Amino acid sequence: MILGAGFIGSECAASLKDKFKNEKEVELVFSDQYPVKKVFGEKIGEYLAKEHQKAGVKLHPGRKVTEIRGDGKTANAVVLDDGTVLDADLVLVGTGVLPATKFLQGSGIELDNRGGVVVNPFL
């Protein structure tokens, strides 16, 4: 069970499905319509979703996790906001990152609304 379909979640889903083939279910839960949509847009996100599905990854788009169940040491299930309970042997959480660029504020270097450094197509 992978929570989040950004770079980390998508790469882990592909790698785990490749490693375990048909031995284990790999499920990807994410709140957006498509994986990596925020970074690459809808068309690439849709393409990646189709590639995941072709590989056998089970997608749960537009869902949020309301609970991770377990014994306090090991997670064994995830509850989604629609009440669906998904059993899990492993829960990997890809929560994303924000750049640590506060020190650049006021420096003249252009930052976007999330604090990322604005660059040209060649970085």
A tleap script that builds the chain and sets N, CA, C and O, in Angstrom:
source leaprc.protein.ff14SB
mol = sequence {
  NMET ILE LEU GLY ALA GLY PHE ILE GLY SER
  GLU CYS ALA ALA SER LEU LYS ASP LYS PHE
  LYS ASN GLU LYS GLU VAL GLU LEU VAL PHE
  SER ASP GLN TYR PRO VAL LYS LYS VAL PHE
  GLY GLU LYS ILE GLY GLU TYR LEU ALA LYS
  GLU HIE GLN LYS ALA GLY VAL LYS LEU HIE
  PRO GLY ARG LYS VAL THR GLU ILE ARG GLY
  ASP GLY LYS THR ALA ASN ALA VAL VAL LEU
  ASP ASP GLY THR VAL LEU ASP ALA ASP LEU
  VAL LEU VAL GLY THR GLY VAL LEU PRO ALA
  THR LYS PHE LEU GLN GLY SER GLY ILE GLU
  LEU ASP ASN ARG GLY GLY VAL VAL VAL ASN
  PRO PHE CLEU
}
set mol.1.N position { 0.851 -1.165 0.000 }
set mol.1.CA position { 0.000 0.000 0.000 }
set mol.1.C position { 0.900 1.233 0.000 }
set mol.1.O position { 1.744 1.401 0.881 }
set mol.2.N position { 0.710 2.085 -0.993 }
set mol.2.CA position { 1.496 3.304 -1.103 }
set mol.2.C position { 0.533 4.483 -1.052 }
set mol.2.O position { -0.437 4.545 -1.807 }
set mol.3.N position { 0.814 5.402 -0.159 }
set mol.3.CA position { -0.023 6.585 0.003 }
set mol.3.C position { 0.708 7.773 -0.593 }
set mol.3.O position { 1.756 8.180 -0.091 }
set mol.4.N position { 0.160 8.327 -1.660 }
set mol.4.CA position { 0.790 9.444 -2.355 }
set mol.4.C position { 1.331 8.993 -3.699 }
set mol.4.O position { 2.000 7.965 -3.792 }
set mol.5.N position { 1.036 9.775 -4.757 }
set mol.5.CA position { 1.458 9.397 -6.109 }
set mol.5.C position { 2.308 10.469 -6.760 }
set mol.5.O position { 2.178 10.755 -7.951 }
set mol.6.N position { 3.190 11.065 -5.944 }
set mol.6.CA position { 4.182 11.970 -6.517 }
set mol.6.C position { 5.350 11.141 -7.019 }
set mol.6.O position { 5.181 9.980 -7.391 }
set mol.7.N position { 6.535 11.738 -7.029 }
set mol.7.CA position { 7.724 11.024 -7.512 }
set mol.7.C position { 7.990 9.757 -6.700 }
set mol.7.O position { 8.165 8.677 -7.264 }
set mol.8.N position { 8.017 9.896 -5.378 }
set mol.8.CA position { 8.356 8.756 -4.517 }
set mol.8.C position { 7.299 7.662 -4.623 }
set mol.8.O position { 7.634 6.499 -4.849 }
set mol.9.N position { 6.033 8.019 -4.462 }
set mol.9.CA position { 4.967 7.025 -4.515 }
set mol.9.C position { 4.889 6.317 -5.854 }
set mol.9.O position { 4.747 5.095 -5.901 }
set mol.10.N position { 4.981 7.068 -6.941 }
set mol.10.CA position { 4.894 6.468 -8.272 }
set mol.10.C position { 6.083 5.557 -8.556 }
set mol.10.O position { 5.910 4.464 -9.095 }
set mol.11.N position { 7.265 5.990 -8.204 }
set mol.11.CA position { 8.453 5.163 -8.434 }
set mol.11.C position { 8.407 3.896 -7.585 }
set mol.11.O position { 8.757 2.815 -8.059 }
set mol.12.N position { 7.981 4.028 -6.344 }
set mol.12.CA position { 7.876 2.847 -5.473 }
set mol.12.C position { 6.829 1.868 -5.987 }
set mol.12.O position { 7.043 0.657 -5.945 }
set mol.13.N position { 5.704 2.376 -6.469 }
set mol.13.CA position { 4.663 1.501 -7.015 }
set mol.13.C position { 5.210 0.707 -8.196 }
set mol.13.O position { 5.010 -0.504 -8.284 }
set mol.14.N position { 5.901 1.395 -9.101 }
set mol.14.CA position { 6.464 0.711 -10.271 }
set mol.14.C position { 7.513 -0.311 -9.858 }
set mol.14.O position { 7.528 -1.430 -10.373 }
set mol.15.N position { 8.381 0.062 -8.942 }
set mol.15.CA position { 9.459 -0.836 -8.506 }
set mol.15.C position { 8.920 -2.048 -7.764 }
set mol.15.O position { 9.357 -3.172 -8.013 }
set mol.16.N position { 7.975 -1.832 -6.856 }
set mol.16.CA position { 7.416 -2.950 -6.091 }
set mol.16.C position { 6.635 -3.901 -6.998 }
set mol.16.O position { 6.717 -5.119 -6.839 }
set mol.17.N position { 5.885 -3.351 -7.943 }
set mol.17.CA position { 5.128 -4.230 -8.843 }
set mol.17.C position { 6.086 -5.039 -9.706 }
set mol.17.O position { 5.844 -6.216 -9.971 }
set mol.18.N position { 7.169 -4.413 -10.142 }
set mol.18.CA position { 8.171 -5.124 -10.935 }
set mol.18.C position { 8.829 -6.226 -10.105 }
set mol.18.O position { 9.058 -7.328 -10.603 }
set mol.19.N position { 9.128 -5.933 -8.865 }
set mol.19.CA position { 9.800 -6.908 -7.998 }
set mol.19.C position { 8.894 -8.086 -7.645 }
set mol.19.O position { 9.327 -9.238 -7.680 }
set mol.20.N position { 7.630 -7.796 -7.305 }
set mol.20.CA position { 6.740 -8.844 -6.813 }
set mol.20.C position { 5.801 -9.415 -7.875 }
set mol.20.O position { 5.092 -10.384 -7.604 }
set mol.21.N position { 5.782 -8.838 -9.073 }
set mol.21.CA position { 4.936 -9.314 -10.172 }
set mol.21.C position { 3.538 -9.661 -9.667 }
set mol.21.O position { 2.800 -8.774 -9.238 }
set mol.22.N position { 3.171 -10.920 -9.714 }
set mol.22.CA position { 1.829 -11.336 -9.291 }
set mol.22.C position { 1.795 -11.891 -7.876 }
set mol.22.O position { 0.750 -12.356 -7.421 }
set mol.23.N position { 2.921 -11.848 -7.173 }
set mol.23.CA position { 2.976 -12.380 -5.811 }
set mol.23.C position { 2.226 -11.494 -4.816 }
set mol.23.O position { 1.600 -11.994 -3.882 }
set mol.24.N position { 2.294 -10.175 -5.022 }
set mol.24.CA position { 1.700 -9.220 -4.084 }
set mol.24.C position { 0.913 -8.158 -4.839 }
set mol.24.O position { 1.276 -7.766 -5.948 }
set mol.25.N position { -0.169 -7.700 -4.219 }
set mol.25.CA position { -0.914 -6.552 -4.739 }
set mol.25.C position { -0.127 -5.288 -4.410 }
set mol.25.O position { 0.415 -5.158 -3.313 }
set mol.26.N position { -0.065 -4.378 -5.339 }
set mol.26.CA position { 0.492 -3.052 -5.081 }
set mol.26.C position { -0.632 -2.068 -5.351 }
set mol.26.O position { -1.186 -2.023 -6.450 }
set mol.27.N position { -0.965 -1.271 -4.326 }
set mol.27.CA position { -2.053 -0.313 -4.444 }
set mol.27.C position { -1.521 1.086 -4.174 }
set mol.27.O position { -0.697 1.290 -3.282 }
set mol.28.N position { -2.001 2.040 -4.951 }
set mol.28.CA position { -1.555 3.422 -4.873 }
set mol.28.C position { -2.765 4.304 -4.579 }
set mol.28.O position { -3.693 4.390 -5.382 }
set mol.29.N position { -2.743 4.955 -3.421 }
set mol.29.CA position { -3.833 5.827 -2.987 }
set mol.29.C position { -3.358 7.270 -3.084 }
set mol.29.O position { -2.295 7.613 -2.567 }
set mol.30.N position { -4.145 8.116 -3.747 }
set mol.30.CA position { -3.736 9.516 -3.899 }
set mol.30.C position { -4.956 10.408 -4.062 }
set mol.30.O position { -5.991 9.970 -4.564 }
set mol.31.N position { -4.834 11.654 -3.641 }
set mol.31.CA position { -5.982 12.557 -3.606 }
set mol.31.C position { -6.264 13.246 -4.935 }
set mol.31.O position { -7.357 13.778 -5.128 }
set mol.32.N position { -5.315 13.246 -5.842 }
set mol.32.CA position { -5.509 13.908 -7.130 }
set mol.32.C position { -6.168 12.956 -8.125 }
set mol.32.O position { -6.404 11.789 -7.812 }
set mol.33.N position { -6.462 13.455 -9.319 }
set mol.33.CA position { -7.087 12.647 -10.362 }
set mol.33.C position { -6.082 11.676 -10.989 }
set mol.33.O position { -6.436 10.555 -11.352 }
set mol.34.N position { -4.819 12.122 -11.111 }
set mol.34.CA position { -3.772 11.317 -11.734 }
set mol.34.C position { -2.474 11.425 -10.943 }
set mol.34.O position { -2.259 12.418 -10.248 }
set mol.35.N position { -1.607 10.421 -11.036 }
set mol.35.CA position { -0.286 10.518 -10.400 }
set mol.35.C position { 0.511 11.686 -11.002 }
set mol.35.O position { 0.328 12.023 -12.172 }
set mol.36.N position { 1.359 12.276 -10.233 }
set mol.36.CA position { 2.267 13.384 -10.590 }
set mol.36.C position { 1.604 14.536 -11.358 }
set mol.36.O position { 2.294 15.298 -12.035 }
set mol.37.N position { 0.293 14.669 -11.263 }
set mol.37.CA position { -0.426 15.706 -12.003 }
set mol.37.C position { 0.037 17.114 -11.613 }
set mol.37.O position { 0.154 17.986 -12.473 }
set mol.38.N position { 0.296 17.335 -10.340 }
set mol.38.CA position { 0.701 18.674 -9.890 }
set mol.38.C position { 2.024 19.105 -10.508 }
set mol.38.O position { 2.248 20.295 -10.733 }
set mol.39.N position { 2.886 18.161 -10.779 }
set mol.39.CA position { 4.209 18.478 -11.318 }
set mol.39.C position { 4.215 18.500 -12.840 }
set mol.39.O position { 4.772 19.418 -13.442 }
set mol.40.N position { 3.598 17.492 -13.475 }
set mol.40.CA position { 3.702 17.332 -14.925 }
set mol.40.C position { 2.418 17.597 -15.695 }
set mol.40.O position { 2.431 17.603 -16.926 }
set mol.41.N position { 1.320 17.813 -15.002 }
set mol.41.CA position { 0.070 18.098 -15.690 }
set mol.41.C position { -0.770 16.853 -15.933 }
set mol.41.O position { -0.368 15.726 -15.644 }
set mol.42.N position { -1.953 17.106 -16.477 }
set mol.42.CA position { -2.952 16.052 -16.629 }
set mol.42.C position { -2.568 14.993 -17.664 }
set mol.42.O position { -2.763 13.804 -17.415 }
set mol.43.N position { -2.031 15.391 -18.808 }
set mol.43.CA position { -1.731 14.426 -19.874 }
set mol.43.C position { -0.675 13.415 -19.437 }
set mol.43.O position { -0.844 12.213 -19.642 }
set mol.44.N position { 0.397 13.890 -18.845 }
set mol.44.CA position { 1.451 12.971 -18.384 }
set mol.44.C position { 0.942 12.153 -17.213 }
set mol.44.O position { 1.242 10.963 -17.118 }
set mol.45.N position { 0.175 12.767 -16.318 }
set mol.45.CA position { -0.413 12.035 -15.202 }
set mol.45.C position { -1.326 10.922 -15.674 }
set mol.45.O position { -1.296 9.816 -15.134 }
set mol.46.N position { -2.140 11.211 -16.682 }
set mol.46.CA position { -3.041 10.199 -17.236 }
set mol.46.C position { -2.236 9.063 -17.879 }
set mol.46.O position { -2.577 7.891 -17.719 }
set mol.47.N position { -1.179 9.411 -18.598 }
set mol.47.CA position { -0.320 8.393 -19.213 }
set mol.47.C position { 0.294 7.498 -18.143 }
set mol.47.O position { 0.296 6.274 -18.278 }
set mol.48.N position { 0.811 8.105 -17.085 }
set mol.48.CA position { 1.430 7.325 -16.012 }
set mol.48.C position { 0.406 6.424 -15.318 }
set mol.48.O position { 0.721 5.287 -14.964 }
set mol.49.N position { -0.803 6.921 -15.123 }
set mol.49.CA position { -1.864 6.096 -14.519 }
set mol.49.C position { -2.118 4.857 -15.378 }
set mol.49.O position { -2.262 3.755 -14.850 }
set mol.50.N position { -2.172 5.033 -16.695 }
set mol.50.CA position { -2.395 3.893 -17.597 }
set mol.50.C position { -1.231 2.906 -17.530 }
set mol.50.O position { -1.445 1.695 -17.573 }
set mol.51.N position { -0.004 3.412 -17.427 }
set mol.51.CA position { 1.168 2.539 -17.318 }
set mol.51.C position { 1.135 1.743 -16.013 }
set mol.51.O position { 1.437 0.549 -16.000 }
set mol.52.N position { 0.770 2.404 -14.926 }
set mol.52.CA position { 0.627 1.701 -13.637 }
set mol.52.C position { -0.420 0.581 -13.756 }
set mol.52.O position { -0.200 -0.545 -13.310 }
set mol.53.N position { -1.547 0.919 -14.361 }
set mol.53.CA position { -2.623 -0.071 -14.491 }
set mol.53.C position { -2.195 -1.243 -15.375 }
set mol.53.O position { -2.503 -2.394 -15.065 }
set mol.54.N position { -1.487 -0.963 -16.472 }
set mol.54.CA position { -0.983 -2.042 -17.337 }
set mol.54.C position { -0.049 -2.970 -16.569 }
set mol.54.O position { -0.029 -4.177 -16.807 }
set mol.55.N position { 0.726 -2.399 -15.644 }
set mol.55.CA position { 1.672 -3.187 -14.852 }
set mol.55.C position { 0.978 -3.949 -13.726 }
set mol.55.O position { 1.587 -4.813 -13.095 }
set mol.56.N position { -0.294 -3.632 -13.469 }
set mol.56.CA position { -1.034 -4.336 -12.429 }
set mol.56.C position { -1.153 -3.595 -11.114 }
set mol.56.O position { -1.620 -4.163 -10.127 }
set mol.57.N position { -0.739 -2.333 -11.079 }
set mol.57.CA position { -0.902 -1.521 -9.870 }
set mol.57.C position { -2.365 -1.104 -9.780 }
set mol.57.O position { -2.941 -0.613 -10.751 }
set mol.58.N position { -2.952 -1.302 -8.625 }
set mol.58.CA position { -4.346 -0.923 -8.397 }
set mol.58.C position { -4.379 0.529 -7.918 }
set mol.58.O position { -3.766 0.859 -6.904 }
set mol.59.N position { -5.087 1.392 -8.637 }
set mol.59.CA position { -5.127 2.821 -8.320 }
set mol.59.C position { -6.393 3.198 -7.566 }
set mol.59.O position { -7.475 2.669 -7.821 }
set mol.60.N position { -6.226 4.132 -6.624 }
set mol.60.CA position { -7.343 4.687 -5.865 }
set mol.60.C position { -7.238 6.218 -5.952 }
set mol.60.O position { -6.862 6.867 -4.976 }
set mol.61.N position { -7.574 6.800 -7.129 }
set mol.61.CA position { -7.471 8.251 -7.284 }
set mol.61.C position { -8.591 8.985 -6.549 }
set mol.61.O position { -9.669 8.437 -6.321 }
set mol.62.N position { -8.315 10.222 -6.189 }
set mol.62.CA position { -9.323 11.053 -5.552 }
set mol.62.C position { -9.704 10.620 -4.157 }
set mol.62.O position { -10.774 10.984 -3.668 }
set mol.63.N position { -8.859 9.857 -3.511 }
set mol.63.CA position { -9.145 9.338 -2.168 }
set mol.63.C position { -8.151 9.904 -1.164 }
set mol.63.O position { -7.007 10.212 -1.498 }
set mol.64.N position { -8.610 10.032 0.055 }
set mol.64.CA position { -7.762 10.439 1.174 }
set mol.64.C position { -7.819 9.362 2.240 }
set mol.64.O position { -8.825 8.665 2.370 }
set mol.65.N position { -6.762 9.226 2.991 }
set mol.65.CA position { -6.696 8.253 4.074 }
set mol.65.C position { -7.239 8.897 5.333 }
set mol.65.O position { -6.837 10.004 5.693 }
set mol.66.N position { -8.146 8.211 6.001 }
set mol.66.CA position { -8.682 8.720 7.264 }
set mol.66.C position { -8.094 7.981 8.466 }
set mol.66.O position { -8.145 8.471 9.594 }
set mol.67.N position { -7.538 6.798 8.209 }
set mol.67.CA position { -6.998 6.008 9.326 }
set mol.67.C position { -6.015 4.972 8.791 }
set mol.67.O position { -6.225 4.381 7.732 }
set mol.68.N position { -4.948 4.768 9.541 }
set mol.68.CA position { -4.051 3.644 9.298 }
set mol.68.C position { -4.200 2.731 10.501 }
set mol.68.O position { -3.913 3.133 11.629 }
set mol.69.N position { -4.644 1.511 10.269 }
set mol.69.CA position { -4.897 0.569 11.363 }
set mol.69.C position { -3.697 -0.345 11.579 }
set mol.69.O position { -2.970 -0.686 10.646 }
set mol.70.N position { -3.517 -0.725 12.825 }
set mol.70.CA position { -2.443 -1.641 13.157 }
set mol.70.C position { -2.409 -1.897 14.639 }
set mol.70.O position { -3.340 -1.548 15.365 }
set mol.71.N position { -1.329 -2.509 15.087 }
set mol.71.CA position { -1.204 -2.866 16.499 }
set mol.71.C position { -0.345 -1.882 17.283 }
set mol.71.O position { 0.046 -2.172 18.414 }
set mol.72.N position { -0.049 -0.735 16.706 }
set mol.72.CA position { 0.803 0.239 17.367 }
set mol.72.C position { 2.248 0.160 16.913 }
set mol.72.O position { 3.014 1.104 17.105 }
set mol.73.N position { 2.623 -0.951 16.316 }
set mol.73.CA position { 3.978 -1.124 15.795 }
set mol.73.C position { 3.969 -1.395 14.292 }
set mol.73.O position { 4.874 -0.979 13.568 }
set mol.74.N position { 2.938 -2.095 13.837 }
set mol.74.CA position { 2.861 -2.509 12.444 }
set mol.74.C position { 1.502 -2.146 11.870 }
set mol.74.O position { 0.466 -2.456 12.459 }
set mol.75.N position { 1.511 -1.489 10.720 }
set mol.75.CA position { 0.264 -1.170 10.037 }
set mol.75.C position { -0.229 -2.399 9.295 }
set mol.75.O position { 0.568 -3.153 8.735 }
set mol.76.N position { -1.560 -2.607 9.289 }
set mol.76.CA position { -2.100 -3.756 8.557 }
set mol.76.C position { -3.310 -3.409 7.689 }
set mol.76.O position { -3.831 -4.271 6.981 }
set mol.77.N position { -3.755 -2.162 7.738 }
set mol.77.CA position { -4.882 -1.744 6.901 }
set mol.77.C position { -4.928 -0.222 6.821 }
set mol.77.O position { -4.417 0.484 7.691 }
set mol.78.N position { -5.549 0.255 5.762 }
set mol.78.CA position { -5.743 1.690 5.546 }
set mol.78.C position { -7.228 1.909 5.282 }
set mol.78.O position { -7.843 1.169 4.515 }
set mol.79.N position { -7.801 2.927 5.918 }
set mol.79.CA position { -9.210 3.269 5.710 }
set mol.79.C position { -9.256 4.543 4.878 }
set mol.79.O position { -8.610 5.539 5.205 }
set mol.80.N position { -10.034 4.496 3.790 }
set mol.80.CA position { -10.159 5.658 2.916 }
set mol.80.C position { -11.372 6.492 3.296 }
set mol.80.O position { -12.238 6.042 4.045 }
set mol.81.N position { -11.425 7.710 2.773 }
set mol.81.CA position { -12.499 8.646 3.122 }
set mol.81.C position { -13.877 8.207 2.644 }
set mol.81.O position { -14.880 8.781 3.067 }
set mol.82.N position { -13.950 7.213 1.783 }
set mol.82.CA position { -15.264 6.689 1.369 }
set mol.82.C position { -15.648 5.441 2.162 }
set mol.82.O position { -16.644 4.788 1.852 }
set mol.83.N position { -14.848 5.107 3.200 }
set mol.83.CA position { -15.131 3.961 4.051 }
set mol.83.C position { -14.462 2.667 3.619 }
set mol.83.O position { -14.507 1.679 4.351 }
set mol.84.N position { -13.844 2.652 2.447 }
set mol.84.CA position { -13.156 1.456 1.965 }
set mol.84.C position { -12.005 1.112 2.901 }
set mol.84.O position { -11.234 1.990 3.289 }
set mol.85.N position { -11.886 -0.156 3.263 }
set mol.85.CA position { -10.776 -0.631 4.089 }
set mol.85.C position { -9.888 -1.499 3.202 }
set mol.85.O position { -10.347 -2.487 2.629 }
set mol.86.N position { -8.625 -1.126 3.094 }
set mol.86.CA position { -7.660 -1.849 2.275 }
set mol.86.C position { -6.649 -2.533 3.177 }
set mol.86.O position { -5.946 -1.871 3.941 }
set mol.87.N position { -6.571 -3.844 3.095 }
set mol.87.CA position { -5.573 -4.590 3.866 }
set mol.87.C position { -4.191 -4.303 3.308 }
set mol.87.O position { -4.031 -4.058 2.112 }
set mol.88.N position { -3.190 -4.334 4.186 }
set mol.88.CA position { -1.827 -4.022 3.751 }
set mol.88.C position { -0.803 -4.812 4.554 }
set mol.88.O position { -0.929 -4.968 5.768 }
set mol.89.N position { 0.213 -5.307 3.852 }
set mol.89.CA position { 1.375 -5.912 4.501 }
set mol.89.C position { 2.407 -4.838 4.824 }
set mol.89.O position { 3.208 -4.981 5.748 }
set mol.90.N position { 2.371 -3.763 4.046 }
set mol.90.CA position { 3.320 -2.663 4.164 }
set mol.90.C position { 2.586 -1.390 3.793 }
set mol.90.O position { 1.817 -1.373 2.832 }
set mol.91.N position { 2.817 -0.322 4.545 }
set mol.91.CA position { 2.260 0.982 4.193 }
set mol.91.C position { 3.428 1.949 4.042 }
set mol.91.O position { 4.153 2.227 4.997 }
set mol.92.N position { 3.593 2.451 2.831 }
set mol.92.CA position { 4.630 3.428 2.538 }
set mol.92.C position { 3.934 4.764 2.319 }
set mol.92.O position { 2.991 4.851 1.533 }
set mol.93.N position { 4.390 5.803 3.007 }
set mol.93.CA position { 3.757 7.113 2.910 }
set mol.93.C position { 4.718 8.079 2.233 }
set mol.93.O position { 5.786 8.380 2.764 }
set mol.94.N position { 4.333 8.560 1.061 }
set mol.94.CA position { 5.094 9.581 0.341 }
set mol.94.C position { 4.378 10.904 0.503 }
set mol.94.O position { 3.489 11.228 -0.285 }
set mol.95.N position { 4.749 11.671 1.510 }
set mol.95.CA position { 4.009 12.886 1.849 }
set mol.95.C position { 4.440 14.116 1.077 }
set mol.95.O position { 3.790 15.158 1.159 }
set mol.96.N position { 5.525 14.011 0.328 }
set mol.96.CA position { 5.999 15.167 -0.431 }
set mol.96.C position { 6.972 15.999 0.369 }
set mol.96.O position { 7.237 15.738 1.542 }
set mol.97.N position { 7.489 16.992 -0.289 }
set mol.97.CA position { 8.487 17.855 0.332 }
set mol.97.C position { 8.212 19.307 -0.036 }
set mol.97.O position { 7.556 19.604 -1.034 }
set mol.98.N position { 8.716 20.170 0.770 }
set mol.98.CA position { 8.725 21.596 0.454 }
set mol.98.C position { 10.165 22.063 0.512 }
set mol.98.O position { 10.923 21.621 1.376 }
set mol.99.N position { 10.556 22.947 -0.392 }
set mol.99.CA position { 11.941 23.404 -0.386 }
set mol.99.C position { 12.265 24.245 0.845 }
set mol.99.O position { 11.422 25.003 1.325 }
set mol.100.N position { 13.481 24.110 1.349 }
set mol.100.CA position { 13.947 24.902 2.495 }
set mol.100.C position { 14.660 26.142 1.952 }
set mol.100.O position { 15.888 26.205 1.911 }
set mol.101.N position { 13.862 27.117 1.541 }
set mol.101.CA position { 14.429 28.297 0.886 }
set mol.101.C position { 14.080 29.609 1.580 }
set mol.101.O position { 14.230 30.681 0.993 }
set mol.102.N position { 13.619 29.533 2.813 }
set mol.102.CA position { 13.255 30.773 3.523 }
set mol.102.C position { 14.426 31.754 3.579 }
set mol.102.O position { 14.232 32.969 3.548 }
set mol.103.N position { 15.635 31.214 3.662 }
set mol.103.CA position { 16.814 32.070 3.751 }
set mol.103.C position { 17.009 32.914 2.481 }
set mol.103.O position { 17.780 33.873 2.500 }
set mol.104.N position { 16.332 32.577 1.391 }
set mol.104.CA position { 16.458 33.328 0.140 }
set mol.104.C position { 15.467 34.490 0.038 }
set mol.104.O position { 15.593 35.338 -0.845 }
set mol.105.N position { 14.483 34.530 0.938 }
set mol.105.CA position { 13.499 35.610 0.890 }
set mol.105.C position { 14.203 36.954 1.050 }
set mol.105.O position { 15.028 37.141 1.944 }
set mol.106.N position { 13.855 37.882 0.161 }
set mol.106.CA position { 14.459 39.207 0.197 }
set mol.106.C position { 15.814 39.281 -0.475 }
set mol.106.O position { 16.438 40.342 -0.478 }
set mol.107.N position { 16.286 38.184 -1.044 }
set mol.107.CA position { 17.611 38.159 -1.672 }
set mol.107.C position { 17.587 38.615 -3.124 }
set mol.107.O position { 18.637 38.855 -3.719 }
set mol.108.N position { 16.384 38.737 -3.699 }
set mol.108.CA position { 16.276 39.075 -5.109 }
set mol.108.C position { 16.091 37.840 -5.982 }
set mol.108.O position { 15.786 37.963 -7.168 }
set mol.109.N position { 16.270 36.661 -5.415 }
set mol.109.CA position { 16.037 35.421 -6.151 }
set mol.109.C position { 14.538 35.158 -6.141 }
set mol.109.O position { 13.900 35.172 -5.088 }
set mol.110.N position { 13.980 34.916 -7.331 }
set mol.110.CA position { 12.534 34.746 -7.444 }
set mol.110.C position { 12.109 33.370 -6.919 }
set mol.110.O position { 12.654 32.339 -7.314 }
set mol.111.N position { 11.112 33.386 -6.010 }
set mol.111.CA position { 10.547 32.161 -5.436 }
set mol.111.C position { 9.091 32.049 -5.833 }
set mol.111.O position { 8.398 33.059 -5.953 }
set mol.112.N position { 8.616 30.812 -6.042 }
set mol.112.CA position { 7.197 30.621 -6.344 }
set mol.112.C position { 6.401 30.589 -5.042 }
set mol.112.O position { 6.967 30.777 -3.965 }
set mol.113.N position { 5.087 30.349 -5.134 }
set mol.113.CA position { 4.229 30.413 -3.940 }
set mol.113.C position { 4.489 29.292 -2.936 }
set mol.113.O position { 4.026 29.380 -1.799 }
set mol.114.N position { 5.219 28.239 -3.323 }
set mol.114.CA position { 5.571 27.159 -2.394 }
set mol.114.C position { 7.005 27.299 -1.878 }
set mol.114.O position { 7.467 26.477 -1.086 }
set mol.115.N position { 7.702 28.338 -2.327 }
set mol.115.CA position { 9.073 28.542 -1.888 }
set mol.115.C position { 10.111 27.989 -2.829 }
set mol.115.O position { 11.306 28.065 -2.542 }
set mol.116.N position { 9.684 27.430 -3.951 }
set mol.116.CA position { 10.635 26.899 -4.935 }
set mol.116.C position { 11.321 28.009 -5.698 }
set mol.116.O position { 10.741 29.071 -5.923 }
set mol.117.N position { 12.556 27.764 -6.096 }
set mol.117.CA position { 13.305 28.743 -6.894 }
set mol.117.C position { 12.791 28.678 -8.324 }
set mol.117.O position { 12.740 27.607 -8.929 }
set mol.118.N position { 12.408 29.846 -8.865 }
set mol.118.CA position { 11.917 29.924 -10.248 }
set mol.118.C position { 13.126 29.874 -11.180 }
set mol.118.O position { 14.084 30.630 -11.017 }
set mol.119.N position { 13.066 28.968 -12.162 }
set mol.119.CA position { 14.176 28.795 -13.098 }
set mol.119.C position { 13.666 28.853 -14.532 }
set mol.119.O position { 12.459 28.825 -14.772 }
set mol.120.N position { 14.600 28.936 -15.486 }
set mol.120.CA position { 14.221 28.867 -16.892 }
set mol.120.C position { 14.212 27.404 -17.337 }
set mol.120.O position { 14.553 26.534 -16.537 }
set mol.121.N position { 13.842 27.104 -18.565 }
set mol.121.CA position { 13.782 25.698 -19.005 }
set mol.121.C position { 15.112 24.942 -18.904 }
set mol.121.O position { 15.125 23.712 -18.954 }
set mol.122.N position { 16.211 25.653 -18.765 }
set mol.122.CA position { 17.526 25.024 -18.664 }
set mol.122.C position { 18.052 24.995 -17.235 }
set mol.122.O position { 19.223 24.694 -17.000 }
set mol.123.N position { 17.163 25.317 -16.266 }
set mol.123.CA position { 17.485 25.398 -14.844 }
set mol.123.C position { 18.490 26.483 -14.529 }
set mol.123.O position { 18.856 26.667 -13.368 }
savepdb mol mol.pdb
quit
